[in-house]
Amino acid sequence: MMNGEKTMTELTQEHFELHTKNKAEQFERQKIKFLEDRIKVLENAIESHAKILARLQMIEKTREANYE
């Protein structure tokens, strides 16, 4: 190579640092995505439980009204 040019096969310290940084950022994005997915599942579960509770409360009120 002329004039200090580098070939594609020459790996520098900067290359490894960039690779490590990119891997770390990718891992952080994966963790965030995982947590967002878990939050969505929990929100759906809470919503489902709230609907069940509301139905049970309606049944209870109906039973109380029938016994009065």
N, CA, C and O atoms as a Tinker XYZ file with bonds, in Angstrom:
   272  protein
     1  N      0.844000   -1.184000    0.000000    73     2
     2  CA     0.000000    0.000000    0.000000    64     1     3
     3  C      0.886000    1.243000    0.000000    63     2     4     5
     4  O      1.978000    1.267000    0.567000    81     3
     5  N      0.374000    2.247000   -0.647000    73     3     6
     6  CA     1.153000    3.477000   -0.744000    64     5     7
     7  C      0.550000    4.555000    0.146000    63     6     8     9
     8  O     -0.649000    4.555000    0.426000    81     7
     9  N      1.391000    5.454000    0.576000    73     7    10
    10  CA     0.968000    6.633000    1.330000    64     9    11
    11  C      0.179000    6.283000    2.592000    63    10    12    13
    12  O     -0.757000    6.999000    2.949000    81    11
    13  N      0.534000    5.224000    3.251000    73    11    14
    14  CA    -0.112000    4.877000    4.510000    64    13    15
    15  C     -1.530000    4.357000    4.373000    63    14    16    17
    16  O     -2.261000    4.324000    5.363000    81    15
    17  N     -1.946000    3.952000    3.185000    73    15    18
    18  CA    -3.293000    3.409000    3.005000    64    17    19
    19  C     -3.391000    2.072000    3.724000    63    18    20    21
    20  O     -2.411000    1.334000    3.830000    81    19
    21  N     -4.592000    1.772000    4.217000    73    19    22
    22  CA    -4.806000    0.510000    4.918000    64    21    23
    23  C     -5.689000   -0.376000    4.066000    63    22    24    25
    24  O     -6.573000    0.096000    3.350000    81    23
    25  N     -5.435000   -1.653000    4.158000    73    23    26
    26  CA    -6.290000   -2.588000    3.435000    64    25    27
    27  C     -7.487000   -2.924000    4.301000    63    26    28    29
    28  O     -7.520000   -2.588000    5.485000    81    27
    29  N     -8.457000   -3.579000    3.718000    73    27    30
    30  CA    -9.658000   -3.967000    4.446000    64    29    31
    31  C     -9.328000   -4.952000    5.565000    63    30    32    33
    32  O    -10.060000   -5.037000    6.551000    81    31
    33  N     -8.243000   -5.688000    5.422000    73    31    34
    34  CA    -7.921000   -6.701000    6.419000    64    33    35
    35  C     -7.192000   -6.135000    7.629000    63    34    36    37
    36  O     -7.053000   -6.828000    8.636000    81    35
    37  N     -6.729000   -4.903000    7.554000    73    35    38
    38  CA    -6.034000   -4.310000    8.687000    64    37    39
    39  C     -7.059000   -3.803000    9.696000    63    38    40    41
    40  O     -7.839000   -2.898000    9.400000    81    39
    41  N     -7.050000   -4.385000   10.872000    73    39    42
    42  CA    -7.987000   -3.992000   11.907000    64    41    43
    43  C     -7.248000   -3.151000   12.942000    63    42    44    45
    44  O     -6.236000   -3.573000   13.501000    81    43
    45  N     -7.766000   -1.976000   13.181000    73    43    46
    46  CA    -7.122000   -1.044000   14.105000    64    45    47
    47  C     -7.824000   -1.093000   15.454000    63    46    48    49
    48  O     -8.892000   -1.689000   15.597000    81    47
    49  N     -7.215000   -0.466000   16.421000    73    47    50
    50  CA    -7.819000   -0.364000   17.751000    64    49    51
    51  C     -9.165000    0.349000   17.661000    63    50    52    53
    52  O    -10.111000   -0.018000   18.357000    81    51
    53  N     -9.251000    1.370000   16.801000    73    51    54
    54  CA   -10.512000    2.100000   16.626000    64    53    55
    55  C    -11.614000    1.170000   16.129000    63    54    56    57
    56  O    -12.768000    1.279000   16.545000    81    55
    57  N    -11.247000    0.260000   15.236000    73    55    58
    58  CA   -12.217000   -0.707000   14.718000    64    57    59
    59  C    -12.800000   -1.540000   15.865000    63    58    60    61
    60  O    -14.016000   -1.704000   15.964000    81    59
    61  N    -11.928000   -2.062000   16.725000    73    59    62
    62  CA   -12.393000   -2.897000   17.824000    64    61    63
    63  C    -13.214000   -2.100000   18.824000    63    62    64    65
    64  O    -14.202000   -2.604000   19.359000    81    63
    65  N    -12.816000   -0.863000   19.081000    73    63    66
    66  CA   -13.568000   -0.007000   19.999000    64    65    67
    67  C    -14.954000    0.292000   19.442000    63    66    68    69
    68  O    -15.943000    0.257000   20.174000    81    67
    69  N    -15.025000    0.587000   18.145000    73    67    70
    70  CA   -16.310000    0.858000   17.512000    64    69    71
    71  C    -17.190000   -0.390000   17.537000    63    70    72    73
    72  O    -18.389000   -0.305000   17.800000    81    71
    73  N    -16.598000   -1.529000   17.267000    73    71    74
    74  CA   -17.335000   -2.785000   17.282000    64    73    75
    75  C    -17.897000   -3.051000   18.679000    63    74    76    77
    76  O    -19.060000   -3.430000   18.821000    81    75
    77  N    -17.080000   -2.854000   19.695000    73    75    78
    78  CA   -17.514000   -3.056000   21.078000    64    77    79
    79  C    -18.631000   -2.089000   21.437000    63    78    80    81
    80  O    -19.610000   -2.471000   22.078000    81    79
    81  N    -18.482000   -0.835000   21.021000    73    79    82
    82  CA   -19.509000    0.181000   21.299000    64    81    83
    83  C    -20.824000   -0.180000   20.609000    63    82    84    85
    84  O    -21.893000   -0.069000   21.209000    81    83
    85  N    -20.746000   -0.611000   19.352000    73    83    86
    86  CA   -21.956000   -0.980000   18.618000    64    85    87
    87  C    -22.652000   -2.174000   19.256000    63    86    88    89
    88  O    -23.879000   -2.209000   19.351000    81    87
    89  N    -21.863000   -3.152000   19.693000    73    87    90
    90  CA   -22.439000   -4.328000   20.354000    64    89    91
    91  C    -23.134000   -3.922000   21.649000    63    90    92    93
    92  O    -24.224000   -4.410000   21.947000    81    91
    93  N    -22.512000   -3.035000   22.417000    73    91    94
    94  CA   -23.099000   -2.576000   23.672000    64    93    95
    95  C    -24.406000   -1.829000   23.416000    63    94    96    97
    96  O    -25.385000   -2.019000   24.137000    81    95
    97  N    -24.419000   -0.989000   22.401000    73    95    98
    98  CA   -25.636000   -0.246000   22.069000    64    97    99
    99  C    -26.741000   -1.191000   21.600000    63    98   100   101
   100  O    -27.907000   -1.016000   21.954000    81    99
   101  N    -26.374000   -2.180000   20.811000    73    99   102
   102  CA   -27.350000   -3.161000   20.339000    64   101   103
   103  C    -27.940000   -3.933000   21.523000    63   102   104   105
   104  O    -29.145000   -4.177000   21.575000    81   103
   105  N    -27.089000   -4.310000   22.463000    73   103   106
   106  CA   -27.549000   -5.033000   23.649000    64   105   107
   107  C    -28.505000   -4.166000   24.468000    63   106   108   109
   108  O    -29.521000   -4.660000   24.957000    81   107
   109  N    -28.189000   -2.886000   24.620000    73   107   110
   110  CA   -29.060000   -1.973000   25.357000    64   109   111
   111  C    -30.421000   -1.833000   24.662000    63   110   112   113
   112  O    -31.457000   -1.804000   25.327000    81   111
   113  N    -30.417000   -1.746000   23.324000    73   111   114
   114  CA   -31.682000   -1.671000   22.577000    64   113   115
   115  C    -32.505000   -2.938000   22.777000    63   114   116   117
   116  O    -33.727000   -2.876000   22.914000    81   115
   117  N    -31.838000   -4.079000   22.792000    73   115   118
   118  CA   -32.543000   -5.343000   23.014000    64   117   119
   119  C    -33.163000   -5.393000   24.407000    63   118   120   121
   120  O    -34.287000   -5.865000   24.575000    81   119
   121  N    -32.425000   -4.905000   25.406000    73   119   122
   122  CA   -32.958000   -4.891000   26.765000    64   121   123
   123  C    -34.177000   -3.985000   26.860000    63   122   124   125
   124  O    -35.172000   -4.337000   27.493000    81   123
   125  N    -34.097000   -2.817000   26.230000    73   123   126
   126  CA   -35.224000   -1.883000   26.251000    64   125   127
   127  C    -36.436000   -2.506000   25.562000    63   126   128   129
   128  O    -37.555000   -2.412000   26.066000    81   127
   129  N    -36.218000   -3.136000   24.419000    73   127   130
   130  CA   -37.314000   -3.783000   23.687000    64   129   131
   131  C    -37.947000   -4.877000   24.541000    63   130   132   133
   132  O    -39.172000   -4.992000   24.598000    81   131
   133  N    -37.121000   -5.677000   25.201000    73   131   134
   134  CA   -37.626000   -6.733000   26.076000    64   133   135
   135  C    -38.487000   -6.138000   27.187000    63   134   136   137
   136  O    -39.580000   -6.632000   27.461000    81   135
   137  N    -37.995000   -5.080000   27.823000    73   135   138
   138  CA   -38.744000   -4.453000   28.907000    64   137   139
   139  C    -40.044000   -3.832000   28.407000    63   138   140   141
   140  O    -41.069000   -3.915000   29.084000    81   139
   141  N    -40.013000   -3.211000   27.227000    73   139   142
   142  CA   -41.237000   -2.648000   26.651000    64   141   143
   143  C    -42.260000   -3.745000   26.384000    63   142   144   145
   144  O    -43.452000   -3.558000   26.629000    81   143
   145  N    -41.803000   -4.878000   25.887000    73   143   146
   146  CA   -42.701000   -6.009000   25.638000    64   145   147
   147  C    -43.298000   -6.532000   26.936000    63   146   148   149
   148  O    -44.488000   -6.842000   26.995000    81   147
   149  N    -42.480000   -6.629000   27.969000    73   147   150
   150  CA   -42.983000   -7.101000   29.274000    64   149   151
   151  C    -43.992000   -6.117000   29.849000    63   150   152   153
   152  O    -44.996000   -6.537000   30.425000    81   151
   153  N    -43.752000   -4.834000   29.708000    73   151   154
   154  CA   -44.700000   -3.824000   30.190000    64   153   155
   155  C    -46.029000   -3.972000   29.468000    63   154   156   157
   156  O    -47.088000   -3.887000   30.091000    81   155
   157  N    -45.983000   -4.191000   28.159000    73   155   158
   158  CA   -47.215000   -4.363000   27.386000    64   157   159
   159  C    -47.997000   -5.584000   27.878000    63   158   160   161
   160  O    -49.219000   -5.524000   28.009000    81   159
   161  N    -47.304000   -6.681000   28.148000    73   159   162
   162  CA   -47.963000   -7.882000   28.661000    64   161   163
   163  C    -48.608000   -7.588000   30.014000    63   162   164   165
   164  O    -49.747000   -7.983000   30.260000    81   163
   165  N    -47.887000   -6.902000   30.880000    73   163   166
   166  CA   -48.425000   -6.566000   32.197000    64   165   167
   167  C    -49.630000   -5.633000   32.091000    63   166   168   169
   168  O    -50.606000   -5.798000   32.823000    81   167
   169  N    -49.568000   -4.660000   31.190000    73   167   170
   170  CA   -50.701000   -3.756000   30.992000    64   169   171
   171  C    -51.935000   -4.525000   30.531000    63   170   172   173
   172  O    -53.044000   -4.266000   30.997000    81   171
   173  N    -51.736000   -5.473000   29.613000    73   171   174
   174  CA   -52.852000   -6.289000   29.138000    64   173   175
   175  C    -53.434000   -7.140000   30.264000    63   174   176   177
   176  O    -54.651000   -7.290000   30.364000    81   175
   177  N    -52.581000   -7.687000   31.098000    73   175   178
   178  CA   -53.042000   -8.502000   32.219000    64   177   179
   179  C    -53.846000   -7.658000   33.211000    63   178   180   181
   180  O    -54.889000   -8.092000   33.701000    81   179
   181  N    -53.360000   -6.463000   33.500000    73   179   182
   182  CA   -54.073000   -5.575000   34.427000    64   181   183
   183  C    -55.435000   -5.196000   33.851000    63   182   184   185
   184  O    -56.437000   -5.188000   34.567000    81   183
   185  N    -55.468000   -4.885000   32.568000    73   183   186
   186  CA   -56.728000   -4.531000   31.917000    64   185   187
   187  C    -57.710000   -5.702000   31.985000    63   186   188   189
   188  O    -58.894000   -5.506000   32.261000    81   187
   189  N    -57.233000   -6.886000   31.739000    73   187   190
   190  CA   -58.067000   -8.087000   31.797000    64   189   191
   191  C    -58.605000   -8.303000   33.208000    63   190   192   193
   192  O    -59.782000   -8.615000   33.390000    81   191
   193  N    -57.749000   -8.139000   34.188000    73   191   194
   194  CA   -58.182000   -8.310000   35.581000    64   193   195
   195  C    -59.201000   -7.240000   35.972000    63   194   196   197
   196  O    -60.143000   -7.526000   36.711000    81   195
   197  N    -59.025000   -6.035000   35.494000    73   195   198
   198  CA   -59.975000   -4.956000   35.793000    64   197   199
   199  C    -61.340000   -5.283000   35.203000    63   198   200   201
   200  O    -62.362000   -5.029000   35.842000    81   199
   201  N    -61.377000   -5.844000   33.994000    73   199   202
   202  CA   -62.651000   -6.224000   33.379000    64   201   203
   203  C    -63.333000   -7.337000   34.175000    63   202   204   205
   204  O    -64.544000   -7.303000   34.395000    81   203
   205  N    -62.548000   -8.316000   34.600000    73   203   206
   206  CA   -63.108000   -9.413000   35.405000    64   205   207
   207  C    -63.655000   -8.872000   36.716000    63   206   208   209
   208  O    -64.747000   -9.257000   37.132000    81   207
   209  N    -62.928000   -7.999000   37.363000    73   207   210
   210  CA   -63.371000   -7.407000   38.625000    64   209   211
   211  C    -64.667000   -6.616000   38.427000    63   210   212   213
   212  O    -65.582000   -6.699000   39.246000    81   211
   213  N    -64.735000   -5.855000   37.343000    73   211   214
   214  CA   -65.950000   -5.085000   37.064000    64   213   215
   215  C    -67.145000   -6.018000   36.874000    63   214   216   217
   216  O    -68.234000   -5.732000   37.373000    81   215
   217  N    -66.958000   -7.123000   36.162000    73   215   218
   218  CA   -68.051000   -8.093000   35.979000    64   217   219
   219  C    -68.484000   -8.686000   37.310000    63   218   220   221
   220  O    -69.680000   -8.810000   37.576000    81   219
   221  N    -67.527000   -9.051000   38.142000    73   219   222
   222  CA   -67.865000   -9.620000   39.445000    64   221   223
   223  C    -68.624000   -8.612000   40.308000    63   222   224   225
   224  O    -69.547000   -8.977000   41.036000    81   223
   225  N    -68.229000   -7.353000   40.221000    73   223   226
   226  CA   -68.922000   -6.324000   40.999000    64   225   227
   227  C    -70.355000   -6.135000   40.494000    63   226   228   229
   228  O    -71.274000   -5.916000   41.284000    81   227
   229  N    -70.539000   -6.222000   39.166000    73   227   230
   230  CA   -71.896000   -6.121000   38.610000    64   229   231
   231  C    -72.753000   -7.295000   39.075000    63   230   232   233
   232  O    -73.919000   -7.106000   39.422000    81   231
   233  N    -72.198000   -8.491000   39.084000    73   231   234
   234  CA   -72.935000   -9.675000   39.543000    64   233   235
   235  C    -73.309000   -9.519000   41.002000    63   234   236   237
   236  O    -74.429000   -9.837000   41.400000    81   235
   237  N    -72.378000   -9.032000   41.794000    73   235   238
   238  CA   -72.629000   -8.842000   43.221000    64   237   239
   239  C    -73.745000   -7.819000   43.445000    63   238   240   241
   240  O    -74.618000   -8.036000   44.285000    81   239
   241  N    -73.725000   -6.719000   42.709000    73   239   242
   242  CA   -74.780000   -5.703000   42.838000    64   241   243
   243  C    -76.130000   -6.266000   42.403000    63   242   244   245
   244  O    -77.158000   -5.968000   43.012000    81   243
   245  N    -76.123000   -7.080000   41.348000    73   243   246
   246  CA   -77.357000   -7.682000   40.865000    64   245   247
   247  C    -77.921000   -8.633000   41.934000    63   246   248   249
   248  O    -79.124000   -8.624000   42.195000    81   247
   249  N    -77.077000   -9.432000   42.538000    73   247   250
   250  CA   -77.524000  -10.351000   43.590000    64   249   251
   251  C    -78.079000   -9.595000   44.795000    63   250   252   253
   252  O    -79.100000   -9.976000   45.367000    81   251
   253  N    -77.385000   -8.510000   45.174000    73   251   254
   254  CA   -77.854000   -7.699000   46.309000    64   253   255
   255  C    -79.206000   -7.076000   45.991000    63   254   256   257
   256  O    -80.078000   -7.026000   46.858000    81   255
   257  N    -79.395000   -6.603000   44.767000    73   255   258
   258  CA   -80.664000   -6.004000   44.382000    64   257   259
   259  C    -81.779000   -7.028000   44.371000    63   258   260   261
   260  O    -82.919000   -6.694000   44.694000    81   259
   261  N    -81.488000   -8.251000   44.014000    73   259   262
   262  CA   -82.503000   -9.308000   43.973000    64   261   263
   263  C    -82.928000   -9.746000   45.360000    63   262   264   265
   264  O    -84.048000  -10.230000   45.529000    81   263
   265  N    -82.070000   -9.594000   46.358000    73   263   266
   266  CA   -82.377000  -10.009000   47.716000    64   265   267
   267  C    -83.022000   -8.905000   48.537000    63   266   268   269
   268  O    -83.413000   -9.146000   49.679000    81   267
   269  N    -83.143000   -7.716000   47.996000    73   267   270
   270  CA   -83.719000   -6.596000   48.759000    64   269   271
   271  C    -85.217000   -6.581000   48.644000    63   270   272
   272  O    -85.872000   -5.712000   49.219000    81   271
